[in-house]
Amino acid sequence: MIWACLAPLVTGCVSATVDQMVFNSPTEGIGDASVVILGRRHASDYETEPDFIRCVGKHISSQDESIRIIDELEFVNTLYPWFEPRTAPLQAADLGRLLTHLPVAEKLAALQTRYMIWIDGSTVRNDAAGSMTCGISPGGAGCFGFGTWSNDADYEAVIWDFSNRAEVGRINASATGQSYMPAVVIPIPIIAPVQGTACDSIGDQLLEFLSQHY
């Protein structure tokens, strides 16, 4: 477990936990092959946040420019409709059936996709408490009060290898933090960077895995 409390007057404190399980690890690098990171979206009222997927991809690219990350939207549009919420493969075992479709196999070959990483999860806000009142008077406007809430992030990244059509690893990252909003005339948010911490945690583990195999 990792505790982070940076610039306490600006951000809240965050605790994070990361678990990694890797198996069927390849023994050779993948050279110029590419990696795509996708968010799970298999229900009309649920999706892994697109900005979180972008965050993980940017984290990896910024640390190792040799790893080629395909943009999620570009990949989904290129492979339309095979990775739409209702048609996307749910298990690595589905890859064999997917690759029997010649247009899909050709497009994946053109993109040189070696690893597909599915990320499932979300960040939610819980346990809001406190109160705040704001008003306007002849002397000016202002707010008074104090509010607090917690944010909880829980994400899982599943790594699929197209070369052997198998799942080769899983990474779980969770983070929780307390945010505050004191107000004496002006509200001052003190936000716990929960989602960013979870992004960095998963990004670091994926970077370690991918860097070993490039």
Residue pairs with C-beta under 8 A, 6 or more apart in sequence:
1 15
1 16
1 17
2 15
2 16
2 17
2 18
2 197
2 201
3 13
3 14
3 15
3 16
4 13
4 14
4 15
4 16
4 193
4 197
5 11
5 12
5 13
5 14
8 190
9 190
10 190
11 190
11 191
11 192
11 193
12 177
12 178
12 179
12 180
12 190
12 191
12 192
12 193
13 177
13 178
13 192
14 175
14 176
14 177
14 192
14 193
14 194
14 197
15 175
15 176
15 177
16 173
16 174
16 175
16 197
16 198
16 201
17 172
17 173
17 174
17 175
18 171
18 172
18 173
18 201
18 202
18 204
18 205
19 171
19 172
19 173
20 169
20 170
20 171
20 172
20 205
21 169
21 170
21 171
22 159
22 168
22 169
22 170
22 209
23 168
23 169
24 161
24 164
24 166
24 167
24 168
25 168
25 169
25 212
25 213
26 161
26 163
26 164
26 168
26 213
28 213
29 213
29 214
30 114
30 115
30 163
30 213
30 214
31 214
32 68
32 112
33 68
33 112
33 113
33 114
33 115
34 68
34 69
34 70
34 111
34 112
34 113
34 114
35 60
35 67
35 68
35 69
35 70
35 113
35 114
35 115
35 116
35 117
35 210
36 69
36 70
36 72
36 75
36 111
36 113
36 115
36 116
36 117
37 53
37 56
37 57
37 69
37 72
37 117
37 119
38 53
38 72
38 75
38 76
38 83
38 88
38 116
38 117
38 118
38 119
39 47
39 48
39 49
39 50
39 52
39 53
39 72
39 118
39 119
39 120
40 47
40 48
40 118
40 119
40 120
41 47
41 48
41 85
42 85
42 86
42 88
42 90
43 85
46 122
48 119
48 120
48 121
48 122
48 155
49 122
49 123
49 195
50 72
52 119
52 121
52 123
52 155
52 195
52 198
52 199
53 72
53 119
54 72
55 195
55 196
55 199
55 203
56 119
56 157
56 199
56 202
56 203
56 206
57 69
57 71
57 72
59 199
59 200
59 203
59 204
59 207
60 67
60 69
60 203
60 206
60 207
60 210
61 67
61 69
63 203
63 207
64 207
64 210
64 211
64 214
66 214
67 207
67 210
67 211
67 214
70 111
70 113
75 83
75 111
75 113
76 83
76 84
78 107
78 111
79 104
79 107
79 108
81 87
82 88
82 98
82 101
82 104
89 95
89 97
89 98
91 167
92 160
92 165
92 166
92 167
93 165
95 160
95 162
95 165
96 165
98 104
99 105
99 108
99 165
108 162
113 162
114 161
114 162
114 163
115 159
115 160
115 161
115 162
115 168
115 210
116 159
116 160
116 162
117 157
117 158
117 159
117 160
117 206
118 157
118 158
118 160
119 155
119 156
119 157
119 158
119 202
120 155
120 156
120 158
121 153
121 154
121 155
121 156
121 198
122 153
122 154
122 155
123 151
123 152
123 153
123 194
123 195
123 198
124 151
124 152
124 153
125 149
125 150
125 151
126 149
126 150
126 151
126 152
127 148
127 149
127 150
128 147
128 148
128 149
129 147
129 148
129 149
130 145
130 146
130 147
130 148
130 181
131 145
131 146
131 147
132 143
132 144
132 145
132 146
132 147
132 181
132 183
132 187
133 143
133 144
133 145
134 141
134 142
134 143
134 144
134 183
135 141
135 142
135 143
142 184
142 185
142 186
143 183
143 185
143 186
143 187
144 183
144 184
144 185
145 183
146 180
146 181
146 182
146 183
147 180
147 181
147 183
148 178
148 179
148 180
148 181
149 178
149 179
150 176
150 177
150 178
150 179
150 192
151 176
151 177
151 179
151 192
151 194
151 195
152 174
152 175
152 176
152 194
153 173
153 174
153 175
153 176
153 194
153 195
153 197
153 198
154 172
154 173
154 174
154 198
155 172
155 173
155 174
155 198
155 202
156 170
156 171
156 172
156 173
157 170
157 171
157 172
157 173
157 202
157 205
157 206
158 167
158 169
158 170
159 167
159 168
159 169
159 170
159 171
159 206
159 209
160 166
160 167
160 168
161 167
161 168
169 209
171 202
171 205
171 206
171 209
173 198
173 201
173 202
173 205
174 198
175 194
175 195
175 197
175 198
175 201
176 194
177 192
177 193
177 194
177 197
178 192
179 189
179 190
179 191
179 192
180 189
180 190
181 187
181 188
181 189
181 190
182 188
182 190
